[in-house]
Amino acid sequence: MAKIMHVQTVLMVEDIDALKAKTGETNTKDALAKAVSHYLECEYTQVQNMWTTKLENVVKNRTKGIYQEEK
């Protein structure tokens, strides 16, 4: 059986609205749950320099795509 904990925090309304838009959810509870789930599962959150690693992967993928188009 999963343990459930009720948590509260204070966030800016603009941040909650942006989170709802980004997650595609209409209510705060579902938007936060989806964001937390994504954060825990995302490979980039385990890396110390997550933005550097993500940008390196984007550049590598785009370079690979350009290289394949030239063939």
Chimera marker file (.cmm) of the C-alpha trace (Angstrom):
<marker_set name="trace">
<marker id="1" x="0.000" y="0.000" z="0.000" r="1" g="1" b="0" radius="0.5"/>
<marker id="2" x="1.341" y="3.437" z="-0.926" r="1" g="1" b="0" radius="0.5"/>
<marker id="3" x="1.747" y="6.001" z="1.802" r="1" g="1" b="0" radius="0.5"/>
<marker id="4" x="0.222" y="9.380" z="1.058" r="1" g="1" b="0" radius="0.5"/>
<marker id="5" x="1.239" y="12.692" z="2.611" r="1" g="1" b="0" radius="0.5"/>
<marker id="6" x="-0.674" y="15.953" z="2.368" r="1" g="1" b="0" radius="0.5"/>
<marker id="7" x="1.687" y="18.861" z="1.640" r="1" g="1" b="0" radius="0.5"/>
<marker id="8" x="1.261" y="22.597" z="1.276" r="1" g="1" b="0" radius="0.5"/>
<marker id="9" x="3.401" y="25.380" z="-0.127" r="1" g="1" b="0" radius="0.5"/>
<marker id="10" x="3.095" y="28.985" z="-1.210" r="1" g="1" b="0" radius="0.5"/>
<marker id="11" x="3.571" y="29.693" z="-4.925" r="1" g="1" b="0" radius="0.5"/>
<marker id="12" x="2.929" y="32.672" z="-7.175" r="1" g="1" b="0" radius="0.5"/>
<marker id="13" x="-0.367" y="32.521" z="-9.087" r="1" g="1" b="0" radius="0.5"/>
<marker id="14" x="1.528" y="33.170" z="-12.332" r="1" g="1" b="0" radius="0.5"/>
<marker id="15" x="3.729" y="30.120" z="-11.673" r="1" g="1" b="0" radius="0.5"/>
<marker id="16" x="0.706" y="27.897" z="-11.039" r="1" g="1" b="0" radius="0.5"/>
<marker id="17" x="-0.999" y="29.176" z="-14.201" r="1" g="1" b="0" radius="0.5"/>
<marker id="18" x="2.168" y="28.538" z="-16.233" r="1" g="1" b="0" radius="0.5"/>
<marker id="19" x="2.477" y="25.043" z="-14.743" r="1" g="1" b="0" radius="0.5"/>
<marker id="20" x="-1.139" y="24.244" z="-15.625" r="1" g="1" b="0" radius="0.5"/>
<marker id="21" x="-0.575" y="25.439" z="-19.187" r="1" g="1" b="0" radius="0.5"/>
<marker id="22" x="2.664" y="23.478" z="-19.559" r="1" g="1" b="0" radius="0.5"/>
<marker id="23" x="1.248" y="20.243" z="-18.113" r="1" g="1" b="0" radius="0.5"/>
<marker id="24" x="-2.109" y="20.562" z="-19.873" r="1" g="1" b="0" radius="0.5"/>
<marker id="25" x="-3.961" y="20.139" z="-16.585" r="1" g="1" b="0" radius="0.5"/>
<marker id="26" x="-6.841" y="22.355" z="-15.490" r="1" g="1" b="0" radius="0.5"/>
<marker id="27" x="-6.460" y="22.061" z="-11.735" r="1" g="1" b="0" radius="0.5"/>
<marker id="28" x="-3.517" y="22.776" z="-9.462" r="1" g="1" b="0" radius="0.5"/>
<marker id="29" x="-3.403" y="19.369" z="-7.790" r="1" g="1" b="0" radius="0.5"/>
<marker id="30" x="-3.056" y="17.449" z="-11.058" r="1" g="1" b="0" radius="0.5"/>
<marker id="31" x="-0.574" y="19.948" z="-12.507" r="1" g="1" b="0" radius="0.5"/>
<marker id="32" x="1.667" y="19.653" z="-9.446" r="1" g="1" b="0" radius="0.5"/>
<marker id="33" x="1.387" y="15.854" z="-9.400" r="1" g="1" b="0" radius="0.5"/>
<marker id="34" x="2.351" y="15.642" z="-13.082" r="1" g="1" b="0" radius="0.5"/>
<marker id="35" x="5.286" y="18.051" z="-12.599" r="1" g="1" b="0" radius="0.5"/>
<marker id="36" x="6.626" y="16.144" z="-9.583" r="1" g="1" b="0" radius="0.5"/>
<marker id="37" x="6.266" y="12.830" z="-11.402" r="1" g="1" b="0" radius="0.5"/>
<marker id="38" x="8.144" y="14.203" z="-14.413" r="1" g="1" b="0" radius="0.5"/>
<marker id="39" x="10.890" y="15.645" z="-12.218" r="1" g="1" b="0" radius="0.5"/>
<marker id="40" x="11.430" y="12.306" z="-10.476" r="1" g="1" b="0" radius="0.5"/>
<marker id="41" x="11.495" y="10.346" z="-13.760" r="1" g="1" b="0" radius="0.5"/>
<marker id="42" x="13.469" y="12.812" z="-15.920" r="1" g="1" b="0" radius="0.5"/>
<marker id="43" x="16.999" y="11.661" z="-16.727" r="1" g="1" b="0" radius="0.5"/>
<marker id="44" x="18.342" y="15.211" z="-16.592" r="1" g="1" b="0" radius="0.5"/>
<marker id="45" x="17.438" y="15.811" z="-12.930" r="1" g="1" b="0" radius="0.5"/>
<marker id="46" x="19.957" y="13.162" z="-11.847" r="1" g="1" b="0" radius="0.5"/>
<marker id="47" x="22.841" y="14.994" z="-13.526" r="1" g="1" b="0" radius="0.5"/>
<marker id="48" x="24.695" y="17.687" z="-11.604" r="1" g="1" b="0" radius="0.5"/>
<marker id="49" x="24.893" y="20.041" z="-14.605" r="1" g="1" b="0" radius="0.5"/>
<marker id="50" x="21.479" y="19.195" z="-15.995" r="1" g="1" b="0" radius="0.5"/>
<marker id="51" x="21.174" y="22.171" z="-18.382" r="1" g="1" b="0" radius="0.5"/>
<marker id="52" x="24.650" y="21.616" z="-19.813" r="1" g="1" b="0" radius="0.5"/>
<marker id="53" x="23.921" y="17.937" z="-20.412" r="1" g="1" b="0" radius="0.5"/>
<marker id="54" x="20.546" y="18.687" z="-21.983" r="1" g="1" b="0" radius="0.5"/>
<marker id="55" x="22.027" y="21.305" z="-24.326" r="1" g="1" b="0" radius="0.5"/>
<marker id="56" x="24.855" y="18.940" z="-25.304" r="1" g="1" b="0" radius="0.5"/>
<marker id="57" x="22.270" y="16.285" z="-26.217" r="1" g="1" b="0" radius="0.5"/>
<marker id="58" x="20.230" y="18.773" z="-28.267" r="1" g="1" b="0" radius="0.5"/>
<marker id="59" x="23.324" y="19.916" z="-30.176" r="1" g="1" b="0" radius="0.5"/>
<marker id="60" x="24.422" y="16.308" z="-30.732" r="1" g="1" b="0" radius="0.5"/>
<marker id="61" x="20.980" y="15.293" z="-32.042" r="1" g="1" b="0" radius="0.5"/>
<marker id="62" x="20.719" y="18.308" z="-34.342" r="1" g="1" b="0" radius="0.5"/>
<marker id="63" x="24.248" y="17.774" z="-35.639" r="1" g="1" b="0" radius="0.5"/>
<marker id="64" x="23.463" y="14.114" z="-36.279" r="1" g="1" b="0" radius="0.5"/>
<marker id="65" x="20.287" y="15.126" z="-38.122" r="1" g="1" b="0" radius="0.5"/>
<marker id="66" x="22.130" y="17.649" z="-40.284" r="1" g="1" b="0" radius="0.5"/>
<marker id="67" x="24.868" y="15.119" z="-41.034" r="1" g="1" b="0" radius="0.5"/>
<marker id="68" x="22.280" y="12.520" z="-42.116" r="1" g="1" b="0" radius="0.5"/>
<marker id="69" x="20.552" y="15.053" z="-44.404" r="1" g="1" b="0" radius="0.5"/>
<marker id="70" x="23.850" y="15.742" z="-46.200" r="1" g="1" b="0" radius="0.5"/>
<marker id="71" x="24.330" y="12.074" z="-47.161" r="1" g="1" b="0" radius="0.5"/>
<link id1="1" id2="2" r="1" g="1" b="0" radius="0.2"/>
<link id1="2" id2="3" r="1" g="1" b="0" radius="0.2"/>
<link id1="3" id2="4" r="1" g="1" b="0" radius="0.2"/>
<link id1="4" id2="5" r="1" g="1" b="0" radius="0.2"/>
<link id1="5" id2="6" r="1" g="1" b="0" radius="0.2"/>
<link id1="6" id2="7" r="1" g="1" b="0" radius="0.2"/>
<link id1="7" id2="8" r="1" g="1" b="0" radius="0.2"/>
<link id1="8" id2="9" r="1" g="1" b="0" radius="0.2"/>
<link id1="9" id2="10" r="1" g="1" b="0" radius="0.2"/>
<link id1="10" id2="11" r="1" g="1" b="0" radius="0.2"/>
<link id1="11" id2="12" r="1" g="1" b="0" radius="0.2"/>
<link id1="12" id2="13" r="1" g="1" b="0" radius="0.2"/>
<link id1="13" id2="14" r="1" g="1" b="0" radius="0.2"/>
<link id1="14" id2="15" r="1" g="1" b="0" radius="0.2"/>
<link id1="15" id2="16" r="1" g="1" b="0" radius="0.2"/>
<link id1="16" id2="17" r="1" g="1" b="0" radius="0.2"/>
<link id1="17" id2="18" r="1" g="1" b="0" radius="0.2"/>
<link id1="18" id2="19" r="1" g="1" b="0" radius="0.2"/>
<link id1="19" id2="20" r="1" g="1" b="0" radius="0.2"/>
<link id1="20" id2="21" r="1" g="1" b="0" radius="0.2"/>
<link id1="21" id2="22" r="1" g="1" b="0" radius="0.2"/>
<link id1="22" id2="23" r="1" g="1" b="0" radius="0.2"/>
<link id1="23" id2="24" r="1" g="1" b="0" radius="0.2"/>
<link id1="24" id2="25" r="1" g="1" b="0" radius="0.2"/>
<link id1="25" id2="26" r="1" g="1" b="0" radius="0.2"/>
<link id1="26" id2="27" r="1" g="1" b="0" radius="0.2"/>
<link id1="27" id2="28" r="1" g="1" b="0" radius="0.2"/>
<link id1="28" id2="29" r="1" g="1" b="0" radius="0.2"/>
<link id1="29" id2="30" r="1" g="1" b="0" radius="0.2"/>
<link id1="30" id2="31" r="1" g="1" b="0" radius="0.2"/>
<link id1="31" id2="32" r="1" g="1" b="0" radius="0.2"/>
<link id1="32" id2="33" r="1" g="1" b="0" radius="0.2"/>
<link id1="33" id2="34" r="1" g="1" b="0" radius="0.2"/>
<link id1="34" id2="35" r="1" g="1" b="0" radius="0.2"/>
<link id1="35" id2="36" r="1" g="1" b="0" radius="0.2"/>
<link id1="36" id2="37" r="1" g="1" b="0" radius="0.2"/>
<link id1="37" id2="38" r="1" g="1" b="0" radius="0.2"/>
<link id1="38" id2="39" r="1" g="1" b="0" radius="0.2"/>
<link id1="39" id2="40" r="1" g="1" b="0" radius="0.2"/>
<link id1="40" id2="41" r="1" g="1" b="0" radius="0.2"/>
<link id1="41" id2="42" r="1" g="1" b="0" radius="0.2"/>
<link id1="42" id2="43" r="1" g="1" b="0" radius="0.2"/>
<link id1="43" id2="44" r="1" g="1" b="0" radius="0.2"/>
<link id1="44" id2="45" r="1" g="1" b="0" radius="0.2"/>
<link id1="45" id2="46" r="1" g="1" b="0" radius="0.2"/>
<link id1="46" id2="47" r="1" g="1" b="0" radius="0.2"/>
<link id1="47" id2="48" r="1" g="1" b="0" radius="0.2"/>
<link id1="48" id2="49" r="1" g="1" b="0" radius="0.2"/>
<link id1="49" id2="50" r="1" g="1" b="0" radius="0.2"/>
<link id1="50" id2="51" r="1" g="1" b="0" radius="0.2"/>
<link id1="51" id2="52" r="1" g="1" b="0" radius="0.2"/>
<link id1="52" id2="53" r="1" g="1" b="0" radius="0.2"/>
<link id1="53" id2="54" r="1" g="1" b="0" radius="0.2"/>
<link id1="54" id2="55" r="1" g="1" b="0" radius="0.2"/>
<link id1="55" id2="56" r="1" g="1" b="0" radius="0.2"/>
<link id1="56" id2="57" r="1" g="1" b="0" radius="0.2"/>
<link id1="57" id2="58" r="1" g="1" b="0" radius="0.2"/>
<link id1="58" id2="59" r="1" g="1" b="0" radius="0.2"/>
<link id1="59" id2="60" r="1" g="1" b="0" radius="0.2"/>
<link id1="60" id2="61" r="1" g="1" b="0" radius="0.2"/>
<link id1="61" id2="62" r="1" g="1" b="0" radius="0.2"/>
<link id1="62" id2="63" r="1" g="1" b="0" radius="0.2"/>
<link id1="63" id2="64" r="1" g="1" b="0" radius="0.2"/>
<link id1="64" id2="65" r="1" g="1" b="0" radius="0.2"/>
<link id1="65" id2="66" r="1" g="1" b="0" radius="0.2"/>
<link id1="66" id2="67" r="1" g="1" b="0" radius="0.2"/>
<link id1="67" id2="68" r="1" g="1" b="0" radius="0.2"/>
<link id1="68" id2="69" r="1" g="1" b="0" radius="0.2"/>
<link id1="69" id2="70" r="1" g="1" b="0" radius="0.2"/>
<link id1="70" id2="71" r="1" g="1" b="0" radius="0.2"/>
</marker_set>
